[in-house]
Amino acid sequence: MKQPPAKTSPQDCVVMDEVRAEIDRLDRILVALLAERQQYIEAAGRIKPRQDEVRLPWRIEDVVAKVLAESERQGLSKRIAEPVWRELIDRCIAHEHEIWEFEHSESQKKA
């Protein structure tokens, strides 16, 4: 995904309109990335054979650990990253459960 370049760097912002415009630009990029992530969550819900595989505590902690390591490399506060990702993971798991139930109820109808 090609990201539109910032018109003004954070260091060069002098008025709030510049800050808001760049935050809006970044929010559009984040929405596109989250939509792509959701597609993989939906694939997982379709692929997993058992519902008890949707929430895997070891995988949650693995994802959070990787996010925290990348946050440190990128300069993102862990106080922002960890709660955001834990909430994202919880919402994604709930969505994956819905997909799993739909996919598996549909496959039982076909059987």
C-alpha positions as CSV (number, residue, x, y, z in Angstrom):
1,M,0.0,0.0,0.0
2,K,1.5,3.3,-1.1
3,Q,1.1,5.9,1.6
4,P,0.5,9.5,0.7
5,P,3.5,11.5,2.0
6,A,3.1,14.0,4.8
7,K,2.7,17.6,3.6
8,T,4.2,18.8,6.9
9,S,6.5,17.0,9.2
10,P,5.7,17.0,13.0
11,Q,8.7,19.2,13.6
12,D,7.6,21.7,10.9
13,C,4.0,22.1,12.1
14,V,3.2,25.6,13.3
15,V,-0.6,25.7,13.3
16,M,-3.1,23.1,14.5
17,D,-4.7,22.8,11.0
18,E,-1.4,21.2,9.8
19,V,-1.4,18.8,12.8
20,R,-5.0,17.9,12.2
21,A,-4.5,17.4,8.5
22,E,-1.6,15.0,9.1
23,I,-3.5,13.1,11.8
24,D,-6.5,12.7,9.4
25,R,-4.1,11.4,6.7
26,L,-2.6,8.9,9.1
27,D,-6.1,7.8,10.3
28,R,-7.0,7.0,6.7
29,I,-3.9,4.8,6.4
30,L,-4.6,3.1,9.7
31,V,-8.2,2.3,8.6
32,A,-6.9,0.7,5.4
33,L,-4.4,-1.3,7.4
34,L,-7.0,-2.4,9.9
35,A,-9.4,-3.4,7.1
36,E,-6.6,-5.6,5.6
37,R,-5.9,-7.1,9.0
38,Q,-9.6,-7.9,9.3
39,Q,-9.5,-9.9,6.1
40,Y,-6.9,-12.1,7.6
41,I,-9.0,-12.5,10.8
42,E,-11.9,-13.6,8.6
43,A,-9.6,-16.1,6.8
44,A,-8.6,-17.5,10.2
45,G,-12.3,-17.9,11.2
46,R,-12.9,-19.7,8.0
47,I,-9.9,-22.0,8.2
48,K,-9.8,-23.0,11.9
49,P,-11.5,-26.3,12.4
50,R,-12.5,-25.8,16.0
51,Q,-14.0,-22.9,17.8
52,D,-11.7,-23.3,20.8
53,E,-8.8,-22.4,18.5
54,V,-10.2,-18.9,18.0
55,R,-8.8,-17.5,21.3
56,L,-5.3,-18.8,22.0
57,P,-3.7,-17.1,25.0
58,W,-0.2,-18.0,23.8
59,R,-0.8,-16.3,20.5
60,I,-2.2,-13.2,22.1
61,E,0.9,-12.8,24.2
62,D,3.1,-13.5,21.2
63,V,1.4,-10.8,19.2
64,V,1.6,-8.3,22.0
65,A,5.3,-9.1,22.6
66,K,6.1,-8.5,18.9
67,V,4.1,-5.3,18.9
68,L,6.0,-4.0,22.0
69,A,9.3,-4.9,20.4
70,E,8.4,-3.0,17.2
71,S,7.0,-0.1,19.2
72,E,10.3,0.3,20.9
73,R,12.1,0.3,17.5
74,Q,9.6,2.8,16.1
75,G,9.5,5.1,19.1
76,L,5.8,4.4,20.0
77,S,5.1,4.5,23.7
78,K,4.3,1.1,25.2
79,R,1.6,2.9,27.2
80,I,-0.2,3.5,24.0
81,A,0.7,0.4,22.0
82,E,-0.1,-2.3,24.6
83,P,-3.6,-1.3,25.5
84,V,-4.5,-0.4,21.9
85,W,-3.3,-3.8,20.7
86,R,-5.0,-5.8,23.5
87,E,-8.3,-4.1,22.7
88,L,-7.7,-4.7,18.9
89,I,-7.0,-8.3,19.6
90,D,-10.1,-8.7,21.8
91,R,-12.3,-7.1,19.1
92,C,-10.7,-9.2,16.4
93,I,-11.3,-12.4,18.4
94,A,-15.0,-11.5,18.8
95,H,-15.2,-10.9,15.0
96,E,-13.4,-14.2,14.3
97,H,-15.9,-16.0,16.5
98,E,-18.7,-14.6,14.5
99,I,-17.1,-15.6,11.2
100,W,-16.3,-19.1,12.6
101,E,-19.9,-19.6,13.7
102,F,-21.2,-18.4,10.4
103,E,-18.8,-20.5,8.3
104,H,-19.4,-23.7,10.3
105,S,-23.1,-23.3,10.5
106,E,-23.1,-22.9,6.7
107,S,-20.9,-25.9,6.2
108,Q,-23.3,-28.0,8.4
109,K,-26.2,-26.9,6.2
110,K,-24.4,-28.2,3.1
111,A,-23.6,-31.6,4.7
